[in-house]
Amino acid sequence: MKSYDYSTYLSPFTWRYGSDEMRQIWSEIHKRQLWRKIWVALARAQAKENLISQEELDDLIVHEKDIDIDKAHEIEKEIKHDLMAEITVYAQSAKIGGGKIHVGATSMDIEDNTDALRIQESLLLLKGKLLTLLKNLQDKIDEYDSLVCMGYTHLQPAEPITLGYRFAMYAQDVIIDLETLEFATTQILGKGMKGAVGTSASYVQLVGAEKAQALEEDVVKELGLKIAAISNQTGPRKVEHIISSTLSSIAQTIYNMAFDVRILQSPGFGEISEAFGAKQIGSSAMPFKRNPIKSEQMCSLARFVIHLATVPGDNAAHMLLERTLDDSANRRVVLPELFLAVDDILGSAATLIANLNINTAQIEKNLSIHGPFAATEVVMLEATKRGGNRQDLHEAIRENSLKAYDSIQKTGVNPLLDLLEKDSRITKYIPTEELVTLLDPTHHVGLSTKRCKDLSQRIQSILV
């Protein structure tokens, strides 16, 4: 096989992004191994009908793994058909049975079933990585289900939550993705052995209508593949739209999580950060930089997936009667790169979550600065219950809050408690000692901790 070097273009997915396991699934060798596996399965089914002798079948089995891609590529240059080139190479080594390879089949009987098998393998690999990420998120949920931190809406301080609750939001999305992936897996359909336009006419010609159906069932049973009841020259392209939509959903989950890490690592927040290696370089120009490069990379690849995932939907919409070939070239790129990109970001996400640095001191600082504002409605309601005028109390709290905001800008400290303690419009109804308790943001996280524990139990049932 040709050994590519760095003097020619290489895709970043050749070595930079994605795992070796996913690269192997989408490798040229594995594709041709599956082609030959299907040809052998077809030959075995045809041998039952005496279309192929046992000697011919045995010869095909013996030479099934004699793959020579360089030779196949040389032949392809001349005949302009990759699958026919592979048949030629196979037949040259299987001199007894080679003349019976592909009898009754059309190219997509082989290629579409191969792609369905590769998609099946790929989704299984991704499922394992989703489960690893979910387990790592569960660990963080359990560890931080009671650590109160500031919640943010519109990137502005809102009300407190727990850090575990934030991790729980990501985990819930991963669970949805797992369920979607499970559904997508049930939708994988090969074409089966249905010939040029899907009617199985060639197989009916060989063995008759009843046996043609049985022959197809024998082949796909050996392959471990579900097939479409109806097809044209290809399997239903709608399936690949469902698969790509699932991969897009996973990418959206990872993007959201990684983007949050990027925000929270910035100095204005400073609450969590990526692990940073002792010899890691953040910038070629600024040696002090500790950029969230892994999260940025994950967002970059996720954005790529989200947009690339629209192509299979276009392919499904543009099949044109019994088949058009304008999906063929893009599928060679789209399918492997979708899976390799998602494979990469899932592995990165699991590592990122497992090794996150949590800056509890900064979390507490941000909470002390912004948290008291979240409790002002409680103060207003409590004072109203005790006889105060709701509108007057609202104005008192508003005035003091504005003063507190001004002070935060100058000193970085929130004086709201002190200001309210000196305002008789408030203390007339709520004593100072109660104000301390009411303005404590750790008392205002609602059901965060309980919901973290509930979700953790659900995750455990999934992981078992």
C-alpha positions in Angstrom: 0.0 0.0 0.0 1.2 3.5 -0.8 2.8 5.2 2.2 1.8 8.9 2.2 4.4 11.3 3.5 4.2 15.0 4.3 5.1 16.2 0.8 1.5 15.9 -0.3 -1.8 17.1 1.2 -3.0 15.1 4.2 -6.3 15.7 5.9 -5.9 16.7 9.5 -8.1 13.7 10.2 -5.3 11.5 8.9 -3.4 12.0 12.1 -4.4 15.1 14.1 -8.1 14.7 14.9 -10.0 11.5 15.7 -8.9 8.2 17.2 -7.0 5.3 15.5 -10.1 3.1 16.1 -12.3 5.5 14.1 -9.7 5.9 11.4 -9.5 2.2 11.1 -13.3 1.9 10.6 -13.1 4.5 7.7 -9.9 3.2 6.3 -9.5 2.1 2.7 -8.4 -1.3 3.8 -11.4 -1.9 6.1 -13.8 -0.7 3.3 -12.3 -3.2 0.9 -12.4 -5.9 3.6 -16.1 -5.3 4.0 -16.6 -5.3 0.2 -15.0 -8.8 0.1 -16.9 -10.0 3.1 -20.1 -9.1 1.3 -19.0 -10.8 -1.9 -18.2 -13.9 0.0 -21.6 -13.8 1.8 -23.3 -13.4 -1.6 -21.2 -16.3 -3.0 -22.1 -18.5 0.0 -25.8 -17.8 -0.5 -25.5 -18.4 -4.2 -23.7 -21.7 -3.6 -26.8 -23.0 -1.9 -28.6 -22.5 -5.2 -25.8 -24.2 -7.1 -24.8 -21.0 -8.9 -21.3 -21.3 -7.5 -19.5 -24.6 -6.8 -18.0 -25.4 -3.5 -14.5 -25.3 -5.0 -15.2 -21.7 -6.3 -16.6 -20.6 -3.0 -13.6 -22.1 -1.1 -11.3 -20.3 -3.4 -13.0 -16.9 -2.7 -12.8 -17.5 1.0 -9.1 -18.4 0.9 -8.2 -15.2 -1.0 -10.7 -12.9 0.8 -7.9 -11.0 2.6 -5.5 -10.7 -0.3 -6.0 -7.0 -0.6 -3.6 -5.0 -2.8 -4.7 -1.4 -2.9 -1.8 -0.2 -5.1 -2.8 -2.7 -7.8 -6.4 -1.8 -7.5 -5.6 1.9 -7.9 -3.5 1.2 -11.0 -6.5 -0.6 -12.5 -8.9 2.2 -11.5 -6.8 4.8 -13.3 -7.6 3.0 -16.5 -11.2 1.8 -16.0 -12.4 4.7 -13.8 -14.3 2.5 -11.4 -13.0 1.7 -8.0 -15.2 -1.3 -7.2 -14.7 -3.0 -10.5 -10.9 -2.5 -10.0 -11.2 -4.3 -6.7 -13.1 -7.1 -8.3 -10.3 -7.4 -10.9 -7.7 -7.7 -8.2 -9.7 -10.2 -6.2 -10.3 -12.3 -9.3 -6.6 -12.3 -10.2 -5.7 -13.9 -6.9 -8.8 -16.2 -6.7 -8.3 -17.9 -10.0 -10.9 -20.6 -9.5 -13.7 -18.6 -8.0 -12.9 -15.2 -9.3 -15.2 -15.5 -12.3 -18.2 -15.7 -10.0 -17.5 -12.5 -7.9 -20.4 -10.0 -8.0 -22.8 -12.2 -10.0 -26.2 -10.5 -10.1 -25.0 -7.5 -8.0 -24.7 -3.8 -8.7 -22.0 -1.6 -7.1 -24.4 -0.2 -4.5 -25.3 -3.7 -3.3 -21.8 -3.8 -2.1 -20.9 -0.2 -1.3 -24.1 0.9 0.5 -24.2 -2.2 2.7 -20.5 -1.5 3.5 -21.3 2.0 4.6 -24.2 0.8 6.7 -21.8 -1.6 8.5 -19.3 1.2 9.0 -21.9 3.5 10.4 -23.0 0.8 12.7 -19.5 0.3 14.0 -18.9 4.0 14.3 -22.0 4.6 16.4 -21.0 1.8 18.7 -17.6 3.5 19.2 -19.3 6.9 19.8 -21.7 5.4 22.3 -18.8 4.2 24.5 -17.3 7.7 24.4 -20.6 9.3 25.3 -20.9 7.0 28.3 -17.4 7.9 29.4 -18.3 11.6 29.2 -21.5 11.0 31.1 -19.6 9.2 33.9 -17.1 12.0 34.2 -20.0 14.5 34.4 -21.6 12.4 37.1 -18.4 12.5 39.1 -18.5 16.3 38.9 -22.2 16.4 39.7 -21.7 14.3 42.8 -18.6 16.3 44.0 -20.2 19.7 43.5 -23.9 19.2 44.0 -23.8 21.5 47.0 -21.1 24.0 46.0 -23.1 27.3 45.5 -21.9 29.5 42.6 -23.3 32.4 40.8 -25.7 31.7 38.0 -25.6 33.9 34.9 -28.2 34.8 32.3 -27.3 37.0 29.4 -23.7 36.7 30.7 -24.9 38.8 33.6 -25.2 37.7 37.3 -28.6 36.3 37.9 -29.4 33.9 40.8 -27.2 31.4 42.5 -27.1 27.7 41.6 -24.8 24.9 42.5 -21.8 24.0 40.3 -23.1 20.5 40.3 -26.4 21.8 38.8 -24.5 23.3 35.9 -22.7 20.0 35.2 -26.1 18.4 35.5 -27.4 20.5 32.6 -24.6 19.2 30.4 -25.2 15.7 31.5 -28.9 15.9 30.7 -28.0 16.9 27.2 -25.6 14.0 26.9 -28.4 11.6 28.0 -30.6 13.1 25.3 -27.8 12.5 22.8 -27.5 8.9 24.0 -31.2 8.3 23.5 -31.0 9.9 20.1 -28.0 7.8 19.2 -29.9 4.6 20.3 -32.8 5.6 18.0 -30.4 6.4 15.1 -28.8 3.0 15.5 -32.2 1.3 15.1 -32.6 3.3 11.8 -29.5 2.0 10.1 -30.6 0.2 7.0 -28.5 -1.4 4.4 -29.7 -1.7 0.8 -29.6 -5.4 0.8 -29.1 -7.3 -2.5 -31.6 -5.6 -4.8 -29.7 -4.9 -8.0 -29.6 -2.0 -10.4 -32.8 -0.1 -9.4 -33.8 -2.0 -6.3 -36.3 -4.5 -7.8 -33.9 -7.5 -7.4 -34.6 -8.3 -11.1 -31.1 -9.7 -11.7 -31.4 -12.1 -8.7 -34.9 -13.1 -9.8 -33.4 -13.9 -13.2 -30.7 -16.1 -11.5 -32.8 -18.0 -9.0 -36.5 -17.1 -9.3 -38.6 -14.7 -7.2 -39.0 -16.8 -4.1 -35.3 -17.8 -3.9 -34.1 -14.3 -4.6 -35.8 -13.1 -1.4 -34.2 -16.0 0.6 -30.8 -15.3 -1.0 -30.9 -11.7 0.2 -32.0 -12.8 3.7 -29.1 -15.2 3.9 -26.6 -12.5 2.9 -27.7 -9.8 5.3 -28.1 -12.3 8.2 -24.4 -13.2 7.7 -23.5 -9.5 7.7 -25.6 -8.8 10.8 -27.4 -5.9 9.0 -31.0 -4.7 8.8 -32.1 -3.7 5.4 -34.7 -1.5 3.7 -37.8 -3.2 2.4 -37.8 -0.8 -0.5 -34.8 0.8 -2.2 -33.8 2.2 -5.6 -30.2 1.8 -6.7 -29.1 2.9 -3.2 -30.2 2.3 0.3 -32.4 5.1 1.7 -30.4 8.3 2.0 -32.9 9.4 4.6 -31.0 7.1 7.0 -27.8 9.1 6.7 -29.7 12.3 7.3 -30.9 10.8 10.6 -27.3 9.8 11.5 -25.8 13.1 10.6 -28.5 14.9 12.6 -27.6 12.8 15.6 -23.9 13.7 15.2 -24.9 17.3 14.9 -26.8 17.1 18.2 -23.8 15.7 19.9 -21.6 18.5 18.5 -24.1 21.1 19.8 -23.9 19.6 23.3 -20.1 19.7 23.3 -20.0 23.2 21.8 -22.3 24.5 24.5 -20.2 22.9 27.3 -16.9 23.9 25.9 -18.0 27.5 25.2 -19.1 27.8 28.9 -15.6 26.6 29.9 -14.1 29.3 27.7 -16.2 31.9 29.4 -15.7 30.7 32.9 -11.9 30.6 32.4 -11.8 34.2 31.4 -10.5 36.6 34.1 -13.8 38.3 34.6 -15.2 34.9 35.9 -12.1 32.8 36.7 -14.1 30.0 38.2 -12.9 27.0 36.3 -10.1 26.3 33.8 -8.7 23.6 31.6 -5.8 21.6 32.9 -2.6 23.2 31.7 0.6 21.2 31.2 3.9 22.2 32.8 5.5 22.6 29.4 2.4 23.8 27.5 2.6 27.0 25.5 -0.4 29.3 25.4 0.9 31.8 22.9 4.0 32.3 20.7 4.0 36.0 21.5 2.7 36.2 25.0 4.5 33.6 27.3 2.0 34.3 30.2 -1.1 33.2 28.3 -3.1 30.2 29.5 -5.6 30.0 26.7 -8.5 27.4 26.8 -7.1 25.9 23.6 -8.8 22.5 24.0 -12.2 24.0 24.5 -11.6 26.3 21.5 -10.6 23.3 19.4 -13.7 21.4 20.5 -15.9 24.3 19.5 -14.1 24.6 16.2 -14.7 21.0 15.3 -18.2 21.0 16.6 -19.1 24.0 14.4 -17.6 22.0 11.5 -19.8 19.1 12.3 -23.0 21.1 12.7 -22.6 22.6 9.2 -21.2 19.5 7.5 -24.2 17.5 8.9 -26.5 19.4 6.5 -25.1 17.6 3.4 -26.7 14.2 4.0 -30.1 15.9 4.1 -29.4 17.5 0.8 -28.3 14.2 -0.6 -31.6 12.6 0.6 -33.6 15.4 -1.1 -31.8 15.2 -4.4 -31.8 11.5 -5.2 -33.9 12.0 -8.4 -36.0 9.0 -9.4 -34.1 5.8 -9.0 -30.7 7.3 -8.3 -28.3 10.2 -9.1 -24.6 10.1 -8.5 -24.1 13.6 -7.2 -24.0 12.3 -3.6 -21.1 9.9 -4.2 -18.1 12.2 -4.1 -19.3 14.2 -1.0 -20.2 11.0 0.9 -16.6 9.9 0.6 -15.7 13.0 2.6 -18.7 13.8 4.7 -19.3 10.4 6.4 -15.8 9.7 7.6 -15.1 13.3 8.6 -18.4 13.6 10.5 -17.6 10.6 12.6 -13.9 11.4 13.1 -14.7 15.0 14.2 -17.4 13.8 16.7 -15.0 11.0 17.9 -12.4 13.6 18.6 -14.5 16.1 20.4 -16.1 13.4 22.6 -12.7 12.1 23.6 -11.5 15.7 24.3 -14.7 16.5 26.3 -14.3 13.5 28.6 -10.7 14.4 29.3 -11.6 18.1 29.8 -14.3 17.4 32.3 -12.2 14.8 34.2 -9.3 17.2 34.6 -11.1 20.6 35.1 -9.5 22.9 37.6 -12.2 24.3 40.0 -11.3 27.7 41.6 -13.5 27.6 44.7 -12.0 30.8 46.1 -13.0 32.7 42.9 -16.4 31.1 43.0 -17.0 32.3 46.5 -15.7 35.7 45.7 -18.0 36.1 42.7 -20.9 34.8 44.9 -20.1 37.4 47.6 -20.1 40.2 45.1 -23.2 39.4 43.1 -25.1 36.9 45.2 -26.8 39.3 47.6 -28.7 41.1 44.8 -30.4 37.8 44.0 -32.0 37.8 47.5 -33.4 41.3 47.4 -36.8 40.1 46.2 -37.0 37.8 49.2 -36.3 40.8 51.5 -39.0 42.9 49.7 -41.5 40.1 50.0 -40.8 39.4 53.6 -41.0 43.1 54.6 -44.3 43.3 52.7 -45.7 40.4 54.6 -44.9 42.2 57.8 -46.9 45.3 56.8 -44.6 47.3 54.5 -45.6 49.0 51.3 -44.4 46.9 48.4 -43.7 49.9 46.1 -41.8 51.9 48.8 -39.7 48.8 49.7 -39.0 48.2 46.0 -37.7 51.8 45.7 -35.6 51.5 48.9 -33.9 48.3 47.6 -33.4 49.8 44.1 -31.7 52.8 45.5 -29.4 50.8 47.7 -28.6 48.3 44.9 -27.5 51.1 42.6 -25.2 52.4 45.3 -23.9 48.9 45.8 -23.2 48.5 42.1 -21.3 51.7 42.0 -19.2 50.6 45.0 -18.4 47.2 43.4 -17.0 49.0 40.3 -14.7 51.0 42.6 -13.7 48.5 45.3 -14.8 45.0 44.1 -16.8 44.6 47.3 -20.6 44.5 47.6 -21.8 46.7 50.5 -25.5 45.9 50.0 -26.0 44.4 53.4 -24.4 47.4 55.2 -26.5 49.8 53.1 -29.8 47.9 53.9 -28.9 47.7 57.6 -28.7 51.5 57.7 -32.0 52.0 55.8 -34.9 52.4 58.3 -37.4 51.7 55.4 -36.1 48.1 55.6 -35.1 47.6 59.2 -38.5 48.8 60.3 -39.7 45.4 59.2 -36.7 43.2 59.1 -34.1 43.2 61.9 -30.4 43.3 61.0 -29.7 39.7 62.1 -32.5 38.5 59.7 -31.1 40.5 56.9 -27.8 38.6 57.1 -29.6 35.3 56.7 -32.0 36.6 54.0 -29.2 38.0 51.9 -27.0 34.9 52.1 -27.0 33.6 48.5 -26.3 30.0 49.7 -29.9 29.9 51.0 -31.3 30.6 47.5 -30.5 27.6 45.4 -33.9 26.0 45.5 -33.9 22.3 44.5 -30.4 22.4 42.9 -28.8 19.8 45.2 -31.8 17.5 45.1 -32.0 17.5 41.4 -28.3 16.8 41.1 -28.8 13.7 43.3 -31.8 12.6 41.3 -30.0 13.0 38.0 -26.9 11.2 39.4 -29.1 8.2 40.2 -30.6 8.2 36.7 -27.1 8.3 35.2 -26.1 5.4 37.4 -28.9 3.4 36.0 -27.7 4.2 32.5 -24.1 3.3 33.2 -24.9 0.0 34.9 
